Structure formats: structure tokens, C-alpha cells
Amino acid sequence: MSIYSIEYRILSSDTDANRRLRLSRLFTLLQEASIAHTTELGMGREKTLDCGLLWIVTLQQAKIHRLPVYDEPIRLRSWPGKTMHLLFPRYYRIEDRRGNALVEASALWALMDQNTRRVVFPELYDIRIRGVHTGKEPALPVSPKMPQAAETGSFTVPYSYVDLNGHMNNTRYFDLAEDLMPPELRSRAVTSVQTEYAKEAREGDTLLLQHEASQNAYLLYGEQNGAKLFKLALTYAPNL
């Protein structure tokens, strides 16, 4: 059974002002685990990046029991699901030192041609990843709902937000959301995350944003020239 596993201790640079793991860093850890495991499975950069194929995330979801805190040791496990036509499901579990689940997450990945910027059929490039079934897979992600009574604004993608794929990295949308949301939400414990990345945003692109904050949730939507780019939904534990 092919399950990737790594131990990690939360660094000060991973955390926010509440000493909890930042959402952007959480999803960076999941992203890096995906890359490392894909390489272990023989589908690393020699077959993808070096051949002009880019791994991209299309949908993500996470159920968060508790975010780990500064200096806390954790174990991150990840494994692939059965390939779904163009999509590669992947599952994640982060545990504390006693084996208790802190985060249970899933994502749908795809491959994009570096030149055409279009999703490709993996079998045409002999990209094959055998799925694993553990019986403990979290639900696959779905598209978040749209903001309703939304505020609007704009955001121009800076160079520092762009990754090796040449577009705004999926993890930076969490930084954008936390910068825009009311401060009282940032101090609360996040309990779930849903994201959709429909179209890439590149350096210098200006996005039209809609965002909505309620007592226990925050929604963020971005588009460009009328085309949907991304949606993000965060829910938070109620104040006691």
C-alpha cells in the first residue's frame, strides 16, 4: 500500500499571530507532500515539469479538527485515489503525536500543458498513478457557494505570489482571504475549507473580487473579464 508519510515540527515562520499554522502554510505542506509522493511513484519532474507538463490543483477541501501550533510535532500522511479521467484525487491526513486527526483533506489535481495552458489527457504522456483505497478517505471536494450580499474590490497579482508554474500559487489565495476578512474572524478557529481554481491568475493580472463575511463563515470569489477564476469558502467555530 503506497502511503506517503513524513514527520514535521511547526516552525515560527509557519504560524500566524495566534501561533497557529497559517492556512497558506497548511496547504503548502499538503502541496509539497503531493509532489514528493508523486516523485516517489515515478511520476516526478522528469516526466512532467521537464517535459512541459505542470501539476495544478482544481478543487480542495479540508476538515480541520484543530490547527497545529508553533513547535508542535505532526505527522502528515498522503495517498492517491483512483484517477478520474483527467483528474487525480489525492487524500491527506495530519495527526498529532498521539495519532489523533488534526486535519483531513482531499484535492483533485490535473496536468496542464505549459505552452497551451490547457489541461491534458495524462495517458497521452504515459502519466499513470495507481490509486490506493484505505477505507478512511475523506470526501472529495466540491465547488464552494457564491457570496450573496458581497462587498467588491480588486487585487493585482504581485510577482511574490507567482510560483514555478507561472501563476498565482493556490496557497496564496488563503493569504489574500485572511488579509481581506474582518479581524475577529482571523482570531477564531477555522473548521473547514473549500476551494475551486477554475482559471489561472498570472503576474500583473487584476482580479475583480467579491467577498462576504458572516458570523461563522467567509466567502471569496474572483473573476477576470467576466470569467470565474476561483472560489474559496472558510467556516469557523462559533464564539462560546
Rosetta blueprint (number, residue, H / E / L):
1 M L
2 S L
3 I L
4 Y E
5 S E
6 I E
7 E E
8 Y E
9 R E
10 I L
11 L L
12 S H
13 S H
14 D H
15 T E
16 D L
17 A L
18 N L
19 R L
20 R E
21 L E
22 R L
23 L H
24 S H
25 R H
26 L H
27 F H
28 T H
29 L H
30 L H
31 Q H
32 E H
33 A H
34 S H
35 I H
36 A H
37 H H
38 T H
39 T H
40 E H
41 L L
42 G L
43 M L
44 G L
45 R L
46 E L
47 K L
48 T L
49 L H
50 D H
51 C H
52 G L
53 L E
54 L E
55 W E
56 I E
57 V E
58 T E
59 L E
60 Q E
61 Q E
62 A E
63 K E
64 I E
65 H L
66 R L
67 L L
68 P L
69 V E
70 Y L
71 D L
72 E L
73 P E
74 I E
75 R E
76 L E
77 R E
78 S E
79 W E
80 P E
81 G L
82 K L
83 T L
84 M E
85 H L
86 L L
87 L E
88 F E
89 P E
90 R E
91 Y E
92 Y E
93 R E
94 I E
95 E E
96 D L
97 R L
98 R L
99 G L
100 N L
101 A E
102 L E
103 V E
104 E E
105 A E
106 S E
107 A E
108 L E
109 W E
110 A E
111 L E
112 M E
113 D E
114 Q L
115 N L
116 T L
117 R L
118 R L
119 V E
120 V L
121 F L
122 P H
123 E H
124 L H
125 Y H
126 D L
127 I L
128 R L
129 I L
130 R L
131 G L
132 V L
133 H L
134 T L
135 G L
136 K L
137 E L
138 P L
139 A L
140 L L
141 P L
142 V L
143 S L
144 P L
145 K L
146 M L
147 P L
148 Q L
149 A L
150 A L
151 E E
152 T E
153 G E
154 S E
155 F E
156 T E
157 V L
158 P L
159 Y H
160 S H
161 Y H
162 V E
163 D L
164 L L
165 N L
166 G L
167 H L
168 M E
169 N L
170 N L
171 T L
172 R H
173 Y H
174 F H
175 D H
176 L H
177 A H
178 E H
179 D H
180 L H
181 M L
182 P L
183 P H
184 E H
185 L H
186 R H
187 S L
188 R L
189 A L
190 V E
191 T E
192 S E
193 V E
194 Q E
195 T E
196 E E
197 Y E
198 A L
199 K L
200 E L
201 A L
202 R L
203 E L
204 G L
205 D L
206 T E
207 L E
208 L E
209 L E
210 Q E
211 H E
212 E E
213 A E
214 S L
215 Q L
216 N L
217 A E
218 Y E
219 L E
220 L E
221 Y E
222 G E
223 E E
224 Q E
225 N L
226 G L
227 A E
228 K E
229 L E
230 F E
231 K E
232 L E
233 A E
234 L E
235 T E
236 Y E
237 A L
238 P L
239 N L
240 L L
